[in-house]
């Protein structure tokens, strides 16, 4: 099974892990790469859709001065300023997608912000410090112990909770945005540039949404479907007890879209071949489940850490540290729960 890259410049930049140029990717649609500091993903695409004399953004990218300059300079090159942004539709609450929203609101307080109600709730919990920004879990929960991490590695995971619920300074708001559009499955964005519909695709987060412009078969896929990597399932700890099942169902859901759909992902490059790619992702997770079953036969230590250590990771498990270690453990826990296995989540699994 293969996919077709629709932009050689984007695919080459992804291969070389460098920032691509701003690029028109549809009628009145531009892909703007916003850099992510010290991260192998390198960048998140913010998509600008022409909206009358202004634009609507899908995702805003990681927060920071360099990131703000990258986004605003790209918009200026297209003839737009921050005051021309009608609104920002957020695929999900992770920092590399929502990070610049507060900075944009400070300059343009009249713009709307749209996101699914479940992810809006998650963002409000960050704002109220009910959960930790680094891990998405209750800061009182010792996630290292919950996942059975050996004592010599506790600090790697516990360091992610050092903020104990504090959001980074650049993400802080005096108050939550007032002009919030709460999306549901099938909500239509208020944009003049074609009919853009939100589809609820829980999995990567419980409120993850993709956006479809059916007029020309464009899919703004966020982190739900990426061309070469598999989105992490399990980082949304409040929904870990059903995240994998949700994700597999969401993949089947978007598989009903046209085979001619052009996929505009948050990372990587735009491509065609949605049906093949969703099947690859489904197959990947079933292979992971088989790995876990086999690992359960090999060891009496059924902790999440022990199971994860026996699985295949592209970098090798021993090379996973800090956030990458936590991400691997969270994904393993989600797969274990899907199989009906005890994962010691306790307070990590608030939704049940």
Buried (B, 14 or more C-beta within 10 A) or exposed (E): EEBEBBBEEBBEBBEEEEEBEBBEBBEBBBBBBBBBEEEEBBBBBBBBBBBEEBBBBBBBBBBBEEBBEBBBEBBEEBEBEBEBBBBBBBBBBBBBBBBBBBBBBEEBEEBBBBBBBBBBBBBEBBBEBEBBBBBBBBBEBBBBBBBBBEEEBBEBBBBBBEBEBBBEEBBEEEEBBEEBBBBEEEBEBBBBBBEBBBBBBBBBBBBBBBBBBBEEBBBBBBBBBBBBBBBBBBBBBBBBBBBBBBBBEBBEBBBEBEEEBBBBBBBBBBBBBBBBBBBBBBEEBEEBBEBBEEBBEEEEEBBBBBBBBBBEBEEEBEEBEBBBBBBBBBBBBBBBBBEEBEBBBEBBBBEE
